Amino acid sequence: MAVETEREHLDPDLERIARANLKELGDIRIDDVLSFIDRGIENMPSYMDLYRRWESQQWLIWIGNRRFGLTACSSTARNA
């Protein structure tokens, strides 16, 4: 059984921009390119989402270090 990936169907103009090479992009209207880029910006995470991801990663690192006995004091003592 083959796994099929669902691909977003784009407007023909946007599809042309998505497949264009660098030389072809020179022939495309800048407004069309900007609208193509704006579609990606709408799906970007917010600053708060990015902060929450960063914070959860920091806690995971801290918890992992505590689990294996690594603390700020032990790592500085080791380097001294």
C-alpha positions as CSV (number, residue, x, y, z in Angstrom):
1,M,0.0,0.0,0.0
2,A,1.6,3.3,-1.1
3,V,1.5,6.3,1.2
4,E,0.2,9.3,-0.6
5,T,0.9,12.8,0.6
6,E,-1.8,15.3,0.2
7,R,-0.5,18.4,-1.6
8,E,-2.1,21.7,-1.3
9,H,-3.7,22.8,-4.5
10,L,-2.5,26.2,-5.5
11,D,-3.9,28.8,-7.8
12,P,-2.3,28.4,-11.3
13,D,-0.3,31.6,-10.9
14,L,0.9,30.6,-7.4
15,E,1.8,27.1,-8.8
16,R,3.9,28.8,-11.5
17,I,5.7,30.9,-8.8
18,A,6.3,27.8,-6.7
19,R,7.9,25.9,-9.6
20,A,9.8,28.9,-11.1
21,N,13.6,28.9,-11.2
22,L,15.6,32.0,-10.6
23,K,15.5,33.2,-14.2
24,E,11.7,32.6,-14.5
25,L,11.1,34.6,-11.3
26,G,12.4,37.7,-13.2
27,D,9.5,37.5,-15.5
28,I,6.8,37.2,-12.8
29,R,5.1,40.2,-11.3
30,I,6.4,41.2,-7.9
31,D,2.9,41.5,-6.5
32,D,2.3,37.8,-7.3
33,V,5.6,36.8,-5.6
34,L,4.6,38.8,-2.5
35,S,1.2,37.2,-2.3
36,F,2.9,33.8,-2.6
37,I,5.2,34.7,0.3
38,D,2.4,36.1,2.4
39,R,0.6,32.7,2.2
40,G,3.6,31.2,4.1
41,I,3.6,34.0,6.7
42,E,0.0,33.2,7.7
43,N,1.1,29.8,8.9
44,M,4.1,30.9,11.0
45,P,4.0,30.5,14.7
46,S,3.4,33.6,16.9
47,Y,6.0,35.0,19.1
48,M,4.2,33.6,22.1
49,D,4.3,30.1,20.5
50,L,8.0,30.4,19.9
51,Y,8.6,31.6,23.5
52,R,6.6,28.6,24.9
53,R,8.7,26.2,22.7
54,W,11.9,27.8,24.0
55,E,10.8,27.7,27.6
56,S,9.7,24.0,27.4
57,Q,13.1,23.1,25.8
58,Q,14.9,24.9,28.7
59,W,12.9,22.9,31.3
60,L,13.6,19.7,29.5
61,I,17.4,20.4,29.5
62,W,17.2,21.4,33.2
63,I,15.3,18.3,34.1
64,G,17.7,16.1,32.1
65,N,20.7,17.6,33.8
66,R,19.2,17.1,37.2
67,R,18.4,13.5,36.4
68,F,22.0,12.8,35.5
69,G,23.4,14.7,38.4
70,L,24.6,17.7,36.3
71,T,24.1,21.1,37.9
72,A,25.6,24.5,37.3
73,C,27.8,24.0,40.5
74,S,29.1,20.6,39.4
75,S,29.9,21.7,35.9
76,T,31.8,24.8,37.0
77,A,33.7,22.8,39.7
78,R,34.7,20.3,37.0
79,N,36.0,23.0,34.7
80,A,38.0,24.7,37.5
